[in-house]
Amino acid sequence: MVVPGAAGGDGRKGLVLTAMIFAVAMTFIDQTIVSIAVPEIQRELGLSSTGVQWAVNAYLLSLAALFAFGGRLADTLGHRKMVLLGVIVFAGASAMCGLTPKGGAAQAWIVAFRALQGAGGAIMFPAALAIVVQTYPLRERGRALALFFGIAGGLTAIGPILGGYLTEWTWRAIFWVNIPVALIALWLILLSRPQTEHRPAPMDYRGLALIASGVALSVFGFQQAPIWGWGNPGIWLCIAGGALLLVVFVLVERRTASPLMQVRIFRIRPFLVQNLVLGISMLVFVPVFFFASEYAQIALGETAQQTGLYLLYFFLGFAVAAQIGGRMLDRAGAKRPVVLGCVLAAIGFYWWAGKVVDLDFGSQVWCVVLSGAGMGFMLGPASTDAVNRASRLSYGEATGITQTVRNYAASLGLAVLGTAQISRFRSGITSSLVAQGTPHDQATTLADRYAQSQGPGTGTIPAFIRLDFAYSMRTVLYSMAGIMAVAAIVAVLGLRHGLQHDPDEDAPAEETAATPPS
């Protein structure tokens, strides 16, 4: 089914938008679908705990490290070309993941091709978003990108449900499902033939090495922090080393004739503020799926498929609010939907936190829907408004910047909130065991085991463990409410009311104004 086009029934625009949604659909599904099949992958391939962790993290790490590169490639080599290349790379890597052989080569094989999947996604996503932005005029982009983020983002919730059913057949199918999606995307791209402008320029490989290394090293530190512990000096070396490389990257780019990233774009106040809002909100948006999924399975005792339905309530609110937020952006600018979304999300997470210890999902439904609606109101308009600040020849680059910020923040959020959740869970279990008469040292040892492994399996977890996990989830949700309140404050103070003007349309006017009358 083709997504509706712009006002006036322009079917070509709708066809282009549909093609781009199918192209990026694979990247959204893969954010959650693999986590459901992890136990089966580990069992069949005989992977170590570290190996199976990297089968998940390699994709996210590669994606985060290469987004800026993908955006620059799109702007200099052509957006349609990069979408096609990204889809082919992603689908090919997915097929190879599904063909992972058993034996000693399994671990290296699946980790390598998961990283290649991430590279394909990093090439594809900025180009796809840039195509949508260039296809629709400024006053129609809010609606178009609301559909783009609403439909494509909603596929993240389908991942656990689809993964649960496919894993009953074979875990390999969770990777092979990307192939028919890719074929549809390629067909739609060739059919719609999106036309965009690009500007050939030399590639800044020095900048690429610096930003990829900096992002990868610091994100690796964030990913490993809950496992190694924040007291491990290796964690701080990775984070500090990555941050230092990013500082060097900024300094180098300011002196490079054709840089990988025009860092001066951050001088545009709305672009800077929207990236701050996106960075703060992404501390919450990606981690909430991870923690809600664990809560549903551990505290509520739900199956993998039921957990997917639990997450669908979040996306029900998200998808509806995203469409309203997009229309608000087109009519009155970004400030109103962004501020409203941050406030609603803060209220939703706070309300949700007060309900989780009841261990009754029925009482949580509207809290979950409201939290999703808050995120839906603000994420699309904030992302769209940030990209709109770039010129037509830099949309891919601007998208690469915003996606790098989002993924970097999501990794930080998972690390910090994960540490807080494990600490609260461990403390709760220790207190519960001591109250039951277990010696304190033994209780501490058992608590460490439960907190790191999340128990021996949902069917055998004692009731007090479920409740202790619910209390740790409450800590996480209260933290998320506070984070979204901070995002609301930044949006209120940093953004201005009113519609934005197209920078490409403003440029000739500014030139005319600067020319003295004859």
Secondary structure, 3 states (H helix, E strand, C coil): CCCCCECCCEHHHHHHHHHHHHHHHHHHHHHHHHHHHHHHHHHHHCCCHHHHHHHHHHHHHHHHHHHHHHHHHHHHHCHHHHHHHHHHHHHHHHHHHHCCCCCCCHHHHHHHHHHHHHHHHHHHHHHHHHHHHHHCCHHHHHHHHHHHHHHHHHHHHHHHHHHHHHHHHCCCHHHHCHHHHHHHHHHHHHHHCCCCCCCCCCCCHHHHHHHHHHHHHHHHHHHHHHHHCCCCHHHHHHHHHHHHHHHHHHHHHCCCCCCCCCHHHHHCHHHHHHHHHHHHHHHHHHHHHHHHHHHHHHCCCCCHHHHHHHHHHHHHHHHHHHHHHHHHHHHHCCHHHHHHHHHHHHHHHHHHHCCHHHCCHHHCHHHHHHHHHHHHHHHHHHHHHHHHCCCHHHHHHHHHHHHHHHHHHHHHHHHHHHHHHHHHHHHHHHHHHHHCCCCHHHHHHHHHHHHHHCCCCHHHCCHHHHHHHHHHHHHHHHHHHHHHHHHHHHHHHHCCCCCCCCHHHHHHHHHHHHCCCC
